[in-house]
Amino acid sequence: MNESIRKLMVEAGMQFRLDSASAKIENGVAVFEELCVYDKFDPVKYAELIAKECARICVKEARQLGGRVCSDKIKQHFGIEE
């Protein structure tokens, strides 16, 4: 998961926890799967945070380079590939 998306999810109330039941030993190291806990997650706030982040990126980039670059920067920021 892209770190920018993860940060916004946490800000909107998402919690990430390690699942001890999924523990595996790989090369002598315990490896756990991560669980997403949605009980306090607010999808409306998450959407608003994404919109604000997109607007922030556009304002920053549009001053210098224009709209197409702004769009590309937003996709890059959220790890979206076409």
N, C-alpha and C positions, 0 to 999 in steps of 0.2 A: 504494500500500500504506500502510495506517495506520502511523504512526511507532511506536506502542506494539508492534504485532505485529513490525515490522522489528527493533526493539531486542531483543525476546525471541528472535527467530530468530538474531541475531548472538551473543547470549549462549549459545545452544545450539550454536554452531559454524558457522552459515551464513556464507558469505563472498559479498560482492557485488563484481563486477568489471565494468569497462566493456569492451564487445566492440568492438575496433577495426575488425573486419571489417564492422560494421554502420554505420560512420560515414556520415553524410549532412550536407550543407551546407544549412542553413535560415536564410535571411536573413543570409548571410555568417558564420554561426556553425556550427562542427562540433557535431553532435549524435550521441551514442552510445547504443546500447541497453545495458541493464544485464543481466548474467548472474548467476544464482544458482549458487554452487558448493557442492555437497552433500557433498563427500568427507569433511568433518569434522563434518557436521551430525548431531546426536543427537536423533531424534524423541521419545524417551522424556523426555529432559531438557527439550525444548521443551514437551511436554504438562505436565510438572511445573511449569515456570515459569508457564505460563498458569493452572494451577490455583492456584498461590500468589498470583499477581497478582489473580485473582478473589476469593480469600479476603481478601486485603488490602483490596480495594475494599469488600467487604461489611462487614467489621469497621468500617471507617471510616464508612461510610454508615448502617449499621444502627443505630448508636448514636443517630444524629440523626433518621433519617427512616423507617426500616422496610424490609421486604423488597422490595416492588415497586419502590421507588426504587433499591434496591441492584441489582436486575436491570437496570433501565434504565441505571444508571451503568456497569455492566459492558459492556453492548452499546455504549454510547457510547464507552467507553474503547478498545474494539477495533474501532470503526468498523462495527458490525453494524447494518444496517437491516432492519426487518421489512416 
